[in-house]
Amino acid sequence: MKIQIHTRHADLAEDFKDIATEKLNSMERFSVVIDRVEVEVLHEANPHQGKHKHKVVLTSHGSGPLIRAEGAEFNDLAAFDTAIKAFALQVRKIHEKSKDYNRDTLRKMKTEI
């Protein structure tokens, strides 16, 4: 999975890229096809947005489904944590829908033998 990080009016923390890469690569365990994830970090200059100054938007691209998640918190890492929780929830739902369940009852299985 390729990870692209864009910033607008923001300076990132030193370890943001490492944390983002580690958490996004952990989404591969769900076997949902995601070719590229764009991480967009926005900083709001309005002082009235105090607790939600930093906003992170995660968007997936590729042959799989389009997934978009947002998080807004007091710093970029907290906003990323909020966004990755929403992103993981969507990926998990897609993974569970793709499972193939055998819904045959025991009676039907016994008659077929």
Secondary structure, 3 states (H helix, E strand, C coil): CEEEEEEECCCCCCCHHHHHHHHHHHHHHHCCCCCEEEEEEEECCCHHHHHHCEEEEEEEECCCCCCEEEEEECCHHHHHHHHHHHHHHHHHHHHHHHCCCCCCCHHHHHHHC
